[in-house]
Amino acid sequence: MVILAFFVGHWYLSLFTQTFFHHRYSAHKQFTMSRFWEKTFFVISFIFQGSSYLSPYAYGIMHRMHHAYADTEKDVHSPKYDSNFFSMMWRTKLIYEDIFTGKFPVEEKFKKDVPEWHAFDRIASHTLTRAMWVGVYIAFYAVFATQWWMFLLVPIHAVMGPFHGVIINWFAHKYGYTNFKVKDTSKNLLPIDILMLGEGFHNNHHKNASRPNFGVKWFEFDPIYPIILFFNKVNIIRLNKAHA
């Protein structure tokens, strides 16, 4: 029971920071926040994402490129140009690392207003830091695991962020339903998306990337949107006027 709670907690806390801070804020600027809160969410993302911490700067740029070039040869992760999702994940990893280190040529338009804290990112993304987190996961399982097979979950902890990414970037471009006709293959995975905290409404999002509520139909519930409304109410963030 302890192991299940730990896995589920890591799943949702990691996913929360990825969808709220990296995706909706860093990439799409669906709302604004002060420098204090921005740096606070950098730290929260590091704690919640652990060994698979993603730089909000590199993620924001990469995701903007995905929207600009969706399902074309310039798309950083499109199932159309990879034979399997492992290949897509590896290609995405290499592009992400090149953006992070400045080796990838990025147009200025993709860098505009993307949050930057490079000193923190370098520490949080360091190989030793990631290894430390994996050690924490193994130690936790060593203490609380009651069956050997539970240790098979440790690799998922280690790559939790990319694991979430492949669910959307591969499967939500192959399977599901569409509400809108768009110029790419994005689909909504499920009519109720509790597992991916609204990220599964991928077709809706590709239709209107600036909309903070990823659900559109009455039955499409985006669990992050009420949190966004609450954060806006208590002045942690400020929603853009069009969506306030």
CORCOR-V277807 format. One record per pair of residues at least 24 apart in sequence whose C-alpha atoms are under 6 Angstrom apart, sorted by the first residue. I is the first residue (numbers start at 1). J is the second residue. D is the distance in Angstrom with one decimal. If there is no record, write none. Layout:
BEGIN
i:I j:J d:D
i:I j:J d:D
END
This chain:
BEGIN
i:13 j:48 d:5.5
i:14 j:48 d:4.9
i:14 j:49 d:4.5
i:17 j:45 d:5.4
i:22 j:56 d:5.1
i:26 j:60 d:5.1
i:26 j:114 d:5.5
i:27 j:60 d:3.9
i:27 j:64 d:6.0
i:30 j:210 d:5.5
i:30 j:212 d:6.0
i:31 j:238 d:5.4
i:31 j:239 d:4.3
i:31 j:240 d:5.3
i:32 j:237 d:5.6
i:32 j:238 d:5.2
i:33 j:237 d:4.6
i:50 j:133 d:5.8
i:51 j:130 d:4.2
i:51 j:133 d:5.1
i:51 j:158 d:5.5
i:52 j:159 d:5.2
i:52 j:160 d:6.0
i:52 j:161 d:5.5
i:55 j:121 d:5.9
i:57 j:114 d:5.7
i:57 j:115 d:5.6
i:57 j:116 d:5.6
i:58 j:99 d:5.8
i:58 j:100 d:5.2
i:61 j:110 d:5.4
i:71 j:184 d:5.8
i:79 j:170 d:5.7
i:134 j:158 d:6.0
i:178 j:203 d:6.0
i:191 j:220 d:5.5
i:192 j:220 d:5.4
i:192 j:221 d:6.0
i:197 j:223 d:5.4
i:198 j:222 d:4.4
END
